[in-house]
Amino acid sequence: MKRWFTTGALALTMMAGQAQAETFSWAYQGDVQSLDPHGLNETFTLGFLGNVYEGLTTYDAKLELQPLLATEWENTDPTHWRFKLRENVTFHNGNPFTADDVIFSWNRGKTPGSDMKGYSAKISDIKKVDDHTIEVTTPTPNAILPRDLTLFYIMDKEWSEENKAGEATSPKDANGASSFAASHENGTGPFIVVSRQPDVKTTFKLYDGYWNKELKSNVTDVVFTPISEDATRTAALLSGNLDMVYPVPIQDWPRLEGAQGVKVLNAPDVRTVFLGMDQFRDELLYSSVKGKNPLKDKRVREAMAHAIDLGAINQKVMRGAANPTGLLIGPQVNGYNEELGKPYDYDADAAKKLLADAGYPDGFELGMDCPNNRYVNDELICRAVATYLARIGIKIELNAQPKSTYFAKVSPQSGNDTSFYMLGWTPTTVDADNALFNLVHSFGKESGAGQFNYGHYSNPEIDGLITQIQNETDQAKRQDLINQAFKLLKDDVGYLPVHQQPLSWGVRDTVEVQQRADDVLDFRNVMMK
């Protein structure tokens, strides 16, 4: 199979060389953990850094694959790809971009602190053909490898080594001062970070040496402010102090829709929010049950699934705007199965019986980790889950925390310090394999598989199916394999899917922005009127 992708497919036109400086000010509910592009595999952080760093490929506003630092590629045989790299590209410090930087970044993504091992694992070797050509070897056939590379950003080898930043900054160490790369940047992207005060403000300016002189955005300066309080974000938008905020609390939609000069942008999100459980420790870290792990018992997991009324959570917490689900992928993702996507039935009586049959007629106490500034209404959802579980005797001790603390705690680099947790996942390839490989495959420290399988769910039969899915090119056969894998997962109650949340952005009428379905804000897609 051969396929070449040329630079002409990258439709970045209009508004070149704007004479008037345009400043875009926006806010999100939390800050990025650091500036290290290999430090945390989180959509907001990677989307934020995607304005500064670049990968070989990218998505446009409609999530169509486009070339970026690679101009074209060819799948020369089932396990080999040849990429032509863009010439005349410089990093922000003026260093030229070459094949050496790609190879360095791939190796850096495999270092202990990296949260991007799942991306590096898709490649077994990279050989330099010349300064602007590389040959990539994959461990198995991978027909969608370019989609796996959109968020794997390229760093300057020379700059990184000079500043002792040859290894990625672990999420648990990303306090802004733990490594040079955590607090400094040197990408090839259209914007430079001018100043950064973690949890206070980050400012950007347009990089005058950027290789693409035909950006469609007229933004020259960007001011980002993390604002944790929902009411404060909304008020700042209404007052005109900010051009854009997200997420807008769903309960504030009517207020913004009735106000002058602002509007709400909402659409289905590719991301699925779900609950995970520790299924590998012999004794839970946070539970009243000693000497054993109740979450290893399928009956307990099944009881929890039937105890949570997802329909009520959608109506009461999400104002009916979410899509309750039984799968880890949404309808927009290749491989979705509508029948398997139906949520577990809400049946409190059946849940109580299952819990009693498992030996816990009076329930037990269980600690739960939840971010409070990452997903739409995340803490409110966790509190609702705790209320439903309490009704069958599982008493939740909720630890709701800022996402920087949360990810540092639950990540593999911290030993997955959690017993029960909330997580959201956006398949960067918009394909089921991405979720299966990262969330469902048995955790492999060396292989890079299951890096976000925080509860270490493991089913060898599913692992085998995932390998087959990655190798199968017949789409009907591939879909059957995907169905088998998700059916086994659902029967095992390996996870507790919650919903696909809605995108929820608030913008002023003076701003035109294209809303990506993966909830990424790309400054290239912003136009100031």
DACOR-V382726 format. One line per field, one symbol per residue. ss: DSSP state (H for helix, E for strand, - for the rest). burial: b if it has 9 or more other C-alpha atoms within 8 Angstrom, else e. A space follows every 50 residues. Layout:
ss = ???
burial = ???
This chain:
ss = ------HHH-------------EEEEEE--------------HHHHHHH- ------EEE-----EEE--EEEEEEEE--EEEEEE----E-----E--HH HHHHHHHH--------HHHH----EEEEEE--EEEEE-------HHHH-- ------HHHHHH--------HHH------HHHH-------EEEEEEE--- EEEEEE--------------EEEEEE---HHHHHHHHHH----EEE---H HHHHHHH----EEEE--EEEEEEEEEE---------E------HHH-HHH HHHHHHH--HHHHHHH------EE---------E-------------HHH HHHHHHH------EEEEEEEE------HHHHHHHHHHHHH---EEEEEEE E-HHHHHHHH-HHH-----EEEEEE-----EHHHHHHHHH---------- ---------HHHHHHHHHHHH---HHHHHHHHHHHHHHHHHH---EEEEE EE--EEEE--EEE---------HHHEEE-
burial = eeeebeeeeeeeeebbeeeebbbbbbbbbbbbbbbbbbbbbebbbbbbbb bbbbbbbbbebeeebbbbbbbbbbbbebbbbbbbbbeebbbbeeeebbbb bbbbbbbbbbbebbbbbbbbbbbbebebeeebbbbbbbeebbeeeebbbb bbbbbbbeebbeeebebbbbbbebebebbbbbbebbbbbbbbbeebeeee bbbbbbbeebeeebbbbbbbbbbbbbbbebebbbebbbeeebbbbbbbbb ebbeebbebeebbbbeebbbbbbbbbbbbeeebbeebebeeebebbbbbb bbbbbbbbbbeebbbebbbebbebbbbbbbbebebbeeebbbbeebebeb bbbbbbbbebbebbbbbbbbbbbbeebbbebbbbbbebbbbbbbbbebeb bbbbbbbbbbbbbbebbbbbbbbbbbbbebbbbbbbbbbbbbbbeeebbb bebbbbbeeeebbebbebbbbbeeeeebbebbbbbbbbbbeebbbbbbbb bbbbbbbbeebbeebbbbbbbbeebbbbe
